[in-house]
């Protein structure tokens, strides 16, 4: 007697398993998305809540809110603005990614068909072998962690209500622009700028945005800036460990399929993180006499960020970047560049000293994002570029690509930087509702009324200062808005 046909989950044919569906590709993409999810929730939430001395709950909630709010905006309009049909050279047409008809069809990047001279199609457009729903989820995780990273530079600076207004605006007017330009088929993608997994789209954009926002919001109290030790070092290490673990999905999911590129990228990612962690630790010992746990975690993150733009475009040379560059007398230890900018240059620059970049996101993400992109322009091998780049014959300067690829990498970095600078300067939400998330230890800083200062004037009598006077005394800049 014949067995009854399978149904439901195990149905072998349409509609559960269409001809274009590759179950292995689909499974890996969902696993990669889950790994990135671990980076944000709980990774960054734990890291932020444990690394700050004050405002632990506020800091953790900023990350939590950013993650949740990004998802709603993403499925309503954001995904198709970043990966939909071309509207402008740097933007796609907005639209919802919620309907059944849209989510169950095959994933596609409509604008990713690169055309060469004479309008000749060079490579087909990107069409992964799984449903659009898997792609929407995976790309959401990238968008969400970008907003969570940005929060790290505003901990203790921006009121949660201002943050609630800021996150959707930055997602729509900055992130989607960078994502479409470099990944979705925009002008930088067509030009051949290589950003394998977000060195520019995620790290450079968030680093520049947070630096600009921190400038306009103004610094924390001097006492908080000078004594800013973690409230729980073990949890800080645990949060950092989740970031490292999750980067397997971050760089492993970028090719949209579990191919050989993934193997190269994940191995490169781990080697770079380990190398950078050890480098920072050694530099702390050499210059300050003892290793720093915070320095080790920062070093780990800079290694992860630096490898991201070209994790799958170069192998041995990139793994050995520090030794190789020293051997070629090309300068200082490359992985130590952000250590130098954070620990040495920051203290010598009046501009950097004025900007209260709470968790040094500018150094660990913006500086490293650019550095990774530049190294990609130098070290990208033609064999591995052929697996990842839509432009034929792409390669780095050291592998016969000439100066052209370096020019493209610098041009891409310049576009992302300028766009975020202009956007942040013109965005009132970036100025924050209040100069500080908390005033003192328990009081809210009420901008609607003057307060009697605890220390009187020369005669000892109490005096009242205006809002402007109090903000000026704290070196706060920009506009104070009420929501």
TILUMDO-433335 format. One line per 3 residues: number of its first residue (from 1); for each residue x, y, z of C-alpha. Coordinates in Angstrom, 3 decimals. Each point is the difference from the previous one (the first is absolute). Layout:
// residues N
NUM) X:Y:Z ~ ...;
// end
This chain:
// residues 483
1) 0.000:0.000:0.000 ~ 1.496:3.352:-1.058 ~ 0.932:2.533:2.680;
4) -2.057:3.196:0.073 ~ 1.753:3.064:-1.434 ~ 1.859:2.224:2.439;
7) -1.581:3.303:0.808 ~ 0.528:3.147:1.978 ~ 3.584:0.624:1.092;
10) 1.415:-2.933:-1.977 ~ -1.900:0.592:-3.249 ~ 2.548:-0.707:-2.787;
13) -1.554:2.287:-2.614 ~ -1.727:3.353:-0.229 ~ -0.933:2.015:1.945;
16) 2.198:-1.023:2.961 ~ 3.118:-0.823:-2.039 ~ 0.069:1.927:-3.306;
19) 2.510:-0.979:-2.645 ~ 2.301:2.947:0.744 ~ 0.296:-0.675:3.749;
22) 3.301:-1.356:1.285 ~ -0.630:-1.284:3.516 ~ 3.673:0.168:1.001;
25) 0.351:3.627:-1.128 ~ -3.206:0.915:1.784 ~ 1.063:-1.732:3.205;
28) 3.413:1.696:0.059 ~ -1.480:3.434:-0.640 ~ -2.376:-0.403:2.944;
31) 2.853:-1.285:2.193 ~ 2.192:2.955:-1.026 ~ -2.840:2.401:0.824;
34) -0.318:-1.624:3.425 ~ 3.726:0.442:0.648 ~ -0.274:3.717:-0.802;
37) -3.065:0.141:2.243 ~ 2.180:-1.284:2.856 ~ 2.341:2.936:-0.554;
40) -2.772:2.523:0.609 ~ -2.266:-1.974:2.293 ~ 1.458:-0.789:2.464;
43) 3.620:0.823:-0.936 ~ -0.042:3.777:-0.268 ~ -2.705:0.369:2.650;
46) 2.183:-1.888:2.497 ~ 3.141:1.849:-1.111 ~ -1.552:3.449:0.310;
49) -1.722:-0.764:3.298 ~ 3.250:-1.247:1.547 ~ 2.595:2.343:-1.473;
52) -1.516:3.271:1.216 ~ 0.448:1.183:3.572 ~ -3.331:1.773:0.046;
55) -3.186:-0.239:-2.025 ~ 0.270:-3.792:-0.388 ~ -3.741:-0.524:-0.409;
58) -0.360:3.020:-2.284 ~ 2.910:-1.195:-2.149 ~ -1.301:-3.541:-0.312;
61) -3.463:1.286:-0.837 ~ 1.357:2.242:-2.758 ~ 1.396:-3.102:-1.704;
64) -3.195:-1.955:0.611 ~ -2.183:2.775:-1.414 ~ 2.222:0.484:-3.036;
67) -0.265:-3.677:-0.860 ~ -3.781:-0.185:0.330 ~ -0.813:3.286:-1.715;
70) 2.306:-0.774:-2.923 ~ -1.945:-3.177:-0.763 ~ -3.310:1.828:-0.322;
73) 1.390:2.770:-2.216 ~ 1.941:-2.579:-2.022 ~ -2.987:-2.114:-1.013;
76) -2.243:3.034:-0.554 ~ 2.279:1.919:-2.400 ~ 3.715:-0.426:0.762;
79) 0.836:-3.301:-1.690 ~ -1.238:1.020:-3.416 ~ 1.676:3.412:0.293;
82) 3.306:-1.859:0.414 ~ -0.488:-3.033:-2.263 ~ -2.902:0.819:-2.298;
85) -0.388:1.452:-3.479 ~ 2.229:2.944:-0.797 ~ -1.497:3.457:0.467;
88) 3.217:2.075:0.241 ~ 3.670:-0.968:-0.390 ~ 0.174:-0.329:3.798;
91) -3.570:-0.928:0.964 ~ -2.668:-2.562:-0.885 ~ -3.770:0.372:-0.024;
94) -1.684:-0.344:3.388 ~ -2.655:-2.594:0.631 ~ -1.170:-2.577:2.531;
97) 1.659:-3.391:0.444 ~ -2.917:-1.582:1.817 ~ -2.383:-1.533:-2.509;
100) -0.137:-3.747:-0.559 ~ 0.447:0.416:-3.744 ~ 3.251:1.906:0.575;
103) 1.489:-2.156:2.763 ~ -0.492:-3.477:-1.527 ~ 1.451:0.802:-3.416;
106) 3.662:-0.579:-0.838 ~ 2.428:2.532:1.480 ~ 1.323:2.531:-2.458;
109) 2.092:3.180:-0.158 ~ -1.705:1.779:-2.926 ~ 2.724:2.603:-0.613;
112) 3.101:-2.206:0.219 ~ 0.484:-0.807:-3.671 ~ 3.289:1.801:-0.848;
115) 0.318:1.391:-3.522 ~ 3.329:0.814:-1.583 ~ 0.921:2.188:-2.937;
118) -2.602:0.130:-2.709 ~ -2.677:-1.224:2.387 ~ 1.254:-3.592:-0.100;
121) -1.127:-2.163:2.929 ~ 3.140:-1.223:1.796 ~ -1.467:-2.304:2.661;
124) -3.581:-1.004:0.865 ~ -1.847:1.735:2.785 ~ 0.150:-1.618:3.437;
127) -2.803:-2.501:0.643 ~ 0.582:-2.227:3.066 ~ -1.623:-3.428:0.108;
130) -2.421:0.668:2.837 ~ -3.086:2.033:0.780 ~ -0.097:3.761:0.276;
133) -0.989:-0.412:3.653 ~ 3.445:-1.453:0.816 ~ 1.715:2.930:-1.703;
136) -2.183:2.572:1.772 ~ 0.882:-1.560:3.363 ~ 3.725:-0.238:-0.710;
139) 0.316:3.569:-1.234 ~ -2.074:1.233:2.948 ~ 2.604:-1.410:2.389;
142) 2.677:2.072:-1.752 ~ -2.128:3.133:0.209 ~ -0.849:-0.577:3.661;
145) 3.555:-0.544:1.187 ~ 1.049:3.209:-1.773 ~ -2.460:1.994:2.102;
148) 1.092:-1.874:3.125 ~ 3.644:0.812:-0.737 ~ -0.904:3.646:-0.456;
151) -1.615:0.004:3.432 ~ 3.367:-0.845:1.547 ~ 1.283:3.494:-0.687;
154) -2.991:1.731:1.571 ~ -0.284:-1.885:3.284 ~ -0.489:2.493:2.779;
157) -0.484:2.823:-2.508 ~ -3.335:-0.371:-1.746 ~ -3.339:-0.269:1.758;
160) -1.963:-3.131:-0.894 ~ -2.845:2.041:-1.501 ~ 2.404:1.773:-2.331;
163) 1.467:-3.403:-0.877 ~ -3.490:-1.241:-0.863 ~ -0.336:2.818:-2.540;
166) 3.546:-0.331:-1.292 ~ 0.115:-3.726:-0.871 ~ -2.657:-0.165:-2.750;
169) 1.265:3.198:-1.623 ~ 3.604:-1.204:-0.196 ~ -1.065:-3.437:-1.229;
172) -2.044:1.441:-2.864 ~ 2.223:2.897:-1.037 ~ 3.460:-1.454:0.573;
175) 0.123:-3.773:0.273 ~ -2.240:-0.726:-2.973 ~ 2.058:2.366:-2.160;
178) 3.274:-1.724:0.840 ~ -1.494:-3.483:-0.324 ~ -1.484:0.642:-3.445;
181) 3.062:1.874:-1.266 ~ 2.443:-2.758:0.960 ~ -2.060:-3.212:0.124;
184) -3.376:0.488:-1.636 ~ 1.187:0.980:-3.468 ~ 0.623:3.730:0.437;
187) 2.747:2.056:-1.602 ~ 2.818:-1.128:2.316 ~ -0.920:-3.651:-0.596;
190) -0.009:0.528:-3.760 ~ 3.287:1.891:0.216 ~ 1.674:-2.950:1.694;
193) 0.559:1.213:3.572 ~ 0.574:-3.074:2.176 ~ -1.765:-0.098:3.350;
196) -0.333:-3.690:0.662 ~ -1.992:0.139:3.220 ~ -0.465:3.534:1.229;
199) 3.282:1.750:0.651 ~ -1.515:3.087:-1.600 ~ -3.756:-0.660:0.150;
202) 0.015:-0.917:3.695 ~ 3.187:1.028:1.761 ~ 1.122:3.155:-1.769;
205) -3.523:1.426:-0.194 ~ -0.773:-0.664:3.674 ~ 3.433:1.251:1.076;
208) -0.317:3.316:-1.853 ~ -3.625:0.468:1.048 ~ 0.690:-0.635:3.663;
211) 3.017:2.319:0.006 ~ -2.041:2.820:-1.528 ~ -2.955:-0.601:2.316;
214) 2.267:-0.073:3.046 ~ 1.522:3.325:-1.085 ~ -3.395:1.707:-0.147;
217) -1.434:-1.576:3.119 ~ 3.007:0.956:2.110 ~ 2.067:-1.882:2.578;
220) -0.807:-1.701:3.261 ~ 1.111:1.426:3.313 ~ 3.762:0.221:0.334;
223) -0.010:-2.394:2.953 ~ -1.828:-2.624:-2.069 ~ 2.426:0.310:-2.890;
226) 3.057:-0.368:2.243 ~ -1.291:-2.920:2.077 ~ -1.909:-2.236:-2.356;
229) 0.826:-3.523:1.153 ~ -2.316:-2.929:-0.849 ~ -2.577:-0.995:2.592;
232) 0.444:-3.721:-0.781 ~ 3.139:-1.147:-1.797 ~ -1.061:-3.643:-0.272;
235) -3.266:0.933:-1.713 ~ 1.926:2.376:-2.248 ~ 2.186:-2.898:-1.135;
238) -3.090:-2.167:-0.493 ~ -1.633:2.685:-2.168 ~ 3.201:0.377:-2.007;
241) 0.180:-3.762:-0.416 ~ -3.495:-0.063:-1.471 ~ 1.097:2.664:-2.476;
244) 2.957:-2.140:-1.062 ~ -2.185:-3.116:-0.293 ~ -2.652:1.843:-1.973;
247) 2.491:1.279:-2.558 ~ -0.008:-3.495:-1.531 ~ -3.480:0.837:-1.243;
250) 0.925:3.625:-0.705 ~ 2.735:-0.870:-2.498 ~ -1.149:-3.550:-0.701;
253) -3.437:0.996:-1.234 ~ 1.122:2.755:-2.374 ~ 0.417:-2.216:-3.117;
256) -3.686:-1.078:0.354 ~ 1.003:-3.666:-0.311 ~ 2.236:-2.431:1.962;
259) 2.746:-0.125:-2.639 ~ 3.789:0.052:0.198 ~ -0.065:3.764:0.529;
262) -1.649:-0.590:3.373 ~ 2.793:-2.314:1.147 ~ 2.673:2.547:-0.915;
265) -1.924:2.896:1.539 ~ -0.744:-1.675:3.342 ~ 3.584:-1.213:0.433;
268) 1.377:3.440:-0.911 ~ -2.419:1.590:2.449 ~ 1.173:-2.076:2.939;
271) 3.697:0.395:-0.798 ~ -0.378:3.766:-0.318 ~ -1.882:0.275:3.304;
274) 2.594:-2.073:1.849 ~ 2.918:1.891:-1.554 ~ -1.477:3.377:0.864;
277) -0.844:-1.032:3.571 ~ 3.570:-1.162:0.607 ~ 1.416:3.123:-1.650;
280) -2.001:2.356:2.219 ~ 0.918:-1.970:3.092 ~ 3.710:0.126:-0.865;
283) -0.165:3.733:-0.735 ~ -1.679:0.627:3.368 ~ 2.768:-1.932:1.749;
286) 2.753:1.783:-1.923 ~ -1.315:3.533:0.484 ~ -1.945:-0.219:3.278;
289) 1.713:-2.846:1.818 ~ -3.005:-2.327:0.328 ~ -2.648:-1.634:-2.174;
292) -3.489:1.464:-0.119 ~ -3.150:-2.105:-0.207 ~ -1.878:2.873:-1.632;
295) 2.888:0.410:-2.433 ~ -0.142:-3.689:-0.887 ~ -3.735:0.213:-0.724;
298) 0.492:3.165:-2.043 ~ 2.825:-1.686:-1.881 ~ -2.173:-3.002:-0.759;
301) -2.720:2.272:-1.412 ~ 2.415:1.989:-2.167 ~ 1.325:-3.229:-1.496;
304) -3.536:-1.112:-0.823 ~ -0.867:3.352:-1.553 ~ 3.206:0.314:-2.001;
307) -0.398:-3.402:-1.671 ~ -3.653:0.611:-0.915 ~ 0.371:1.996:-3.272;
310) 2.176:-2.679:-1.611 ~ -0.292:-3.169:2.074 ~ -0.344:-2.156:-3.117;
313) 2.227:1.871:-2.438 ~ 3.419:-0.864:1.405 ~ 1.383:-2.879:2.051;
316) 3.586:-0.465:1.102 ~ 1.186:3.563:-0.430 ~ -2.924:1.365:1.994;
319) 0.430:-2.544:2.771 ~ 3.587:1.130:0.269 ~ -0.615:3.719:-0.559;
322) 1.942:1.111:3.104 ~ 3.124:-2.067:-0.697 ~ -0.210:0.479:-3.737;
325) -0.234:3.773:0.201 ~ 2.867:0.168:2.475 ~ 2.102:-2.158:-2.315;
328) -0.740:2.286:-2.948 ~ 0.798:3.058:2.159 ~ -3.410:1.426:-0.780;
331) -0.485:1.553:3.389 ~ -1.198:-0.821:3.468 ~ -1.904:-3.064:1.052;
334) -3.204:0.352:-2.018 ~ -2.283:-1.508:2.618 ~ 1.402:2.522:2.470;
337) -1.253:3.022:-1.966 ~ -3.255:0.373:1.971 ~ 1.926:-0.556:3.240;
340) 2.233:2.917:-0.973 ~ -2.926:2.261:-0.966 ~ -1.872:-0.836:3.215;
343) 2.804:-0.047:2.552 ~ 2.464:2.530:-1.449 ~ -1.490:2.188:-2.730;
346) -3.312:0.487:1.813 ~ 1.787:1.646:2.952 ~ 1.976:2.312:-2.274;
349) -2.877:1.154:-2.196 ~ -2.134:2.874:1.277 ~ -2.908:-1.070:-2.234;
352) 0.044:-3.603:1.184 ~ 0.267:1.120:3.610 ~ -3.067:2.216:-0.383;
355) -2.158:-2.857:-1.331 ~ -1.185:-2.380:2.702 ~ -0.066:-3.249:-2.008;
358) -1.212:-2.172:2.893 ~ 1.192:-3.483:-1.035 ~ 2.530:1.210:-2.591;
361) -2.198:-1.210:-2.862 ~ 1.695:2.506:-2.313 ~ 3.395:-1.647:0.526;
364) -1.115:-3.620:0.000 ~ -2.456:0.294:-2.894 ~ 0.563:3.090:-2.171;
367) 3.805:-0.168:0.015 ~ 0.034:-3.772:-0.426 ~ -2.701:0.063:-2.670;
370) 2.096:2.337:-2.147 ~ 3.184:-1.932:0.750 ~ -1.627:-3.268:-1.031;
373) -1.278:1.522:-3.221 ~ 3.425:1.432:-0.863 ~ 1.726:-3.321:0.705;
376) -2.545:-1.701:-2.230 ~ 0.997:2.355:-2.801 ~ 3.613:-1.059:0.554;
379) -0.238:-3.715:0.732 ~ -3.081:-1.348:-1.800 ~ 0.995:-3.018:-2.094;
382) -1.555:-0.518:-3.450 ~ -0.885:-3.627:0.781 ~ -2.078:0.875:3.045;
385) -1.434:3.179:-1.527 ~ -1.382:-2.167:-2.772 ~ -2.068:-1.830:2.622;
388) -1.422:3.149:1.571 ~ 0.289:3.104:-2.178 ~ -2.575:0.693:-2.742;
391) 2.673:1.772:-2.056 ~ 2.182:-2.337:-2.091 ~ 3.774:0.053:0.484;
394) -0.144:1.959:3.270 ~ 3.152:-0.179:2.134 ~ 2.108:2.039:2.369;
397) 2.987:2.183:-0.766 ~ 2.479:-2.679:1.061 ~ -1.583:-2.561:-2.327;
400) -0.012:1.856:-3.283 ~ -3.137:2.046:0.528 ~ 1.827:3.286:-0.223;
403) -1.003:3.097:1.890 ~ -3.582:-0.172:-1.305 ~ -1.337:-2.268:2.723;
406) 1.589:2.139:2.694 ~ -1.679:3.052:-1.499 ~ -3.347:-1.789:0.090;
409) 0.477:-1.002:3.638 ~ 0.897:3.549:1.026 ~ -2.888:1.403:-2.035;
412) -2.451:-2.324:1.733 ~ 1.317:0.993:3.417 ~ -0.261:3.689:-0.887;
415) -3.631:-0.326:-1.116 ~ -1.080:-1.815:3.173 ~ 1.886:2.486:2.191;
418) -1.328:3.157:-1.646 ~ -3.563:-1.305:-0.166 ~ -0.076:-0.727:3.717;
421) 1.654:3.290:0.926 ~ -2.538:2.008:-1.980 ~ -2.911:-2.096:1.227;
424) 0.960:0.241:3.656 ~ 0.655:3.732:-0.065 ~ -3.397:0.649:-1.539;
427) -1.957:-2.419:2.187 ~ -1.538:1.640:3.079 ~ -0.532:-3.409:1.585;
430) 3.749:-0.373:0.249 ~ 0.175:2.885:2.430 ~ -1.879:-1.908:2.648;
433) -2.756:0.972:2.347 ~ 2.306:0.629:2.921 ~ 3.703:0.393:0.409;
436) 0.145:-3.056:2.250 ~ -2.002:-3.164:0.423 ~ 0.126:0.630:3.757;
439) 0.782:3.075:2.062 ~ 2.151:-0.843:2.991 ~ -0.735:-3.489:1.267;
442) -3.771:0.033:0.327 ~ -1.368:3.291:-1.334 ~ -1.235:0.748:-3.486;
445) 1.407:3.167:-1.557 ~ -3.119:2.107:-0.533 ~ 0.565:2.551:-2.748;
448) -3.358:1.689:0.559 ~ 0.965:1.883:3.142 ~ 3.089:1.513:1.635;
451) 1.342:-1.646:3.108 ~ 1.760:1.328:3.049 ~ 3.599:-1.061:-0.109;
454) 1.392:-1.897:2.946 ~ 2.988:2.335:0.160 ~ -0.775:3.663:0.421;
457) 1.747:3.050:-1.384 ~ 2.757:2.023:1.623 ~ -2.303:1.122:2.788;
460) -1.084:-3.543:0.728 ~ -3.587:0.692:-1.062 ~ -1.600:-2.514:-2.330;
463) -0.400:1.070:-3.613 ~ -2.106:-1.150:-2.897 ~ 1.458:-0.760:-3.399;
466) -1.853:-0.081:-3.275 ~ -0.100:-3.114:-2.162 ~ 2.505:1.555:-2.373;
469) 2.413:0.774:2.845 ~ -0.213:-3.514:1.373 ~ 0.542:-1.573:-3.431;
472) 2.917:2.317:-0.691 ~ 1.648:-0.898:3.296 ~ -0.219:-3.668:-1.003;
475) 1.418:0.727:-3.478 ~ -3.206:-1.292:-1.587 ~ -0.538:0.995:-3.608;
478) -2.853:0.065:-2.439 ~ -3.722:0.243:0.463 ~ -2.040:-1.233:2.951;
481) -3.378:-1.328:-1.132 ~ -2.987:-1.324:1.895 ~ -1.856:-3.036:-1.255;
// end
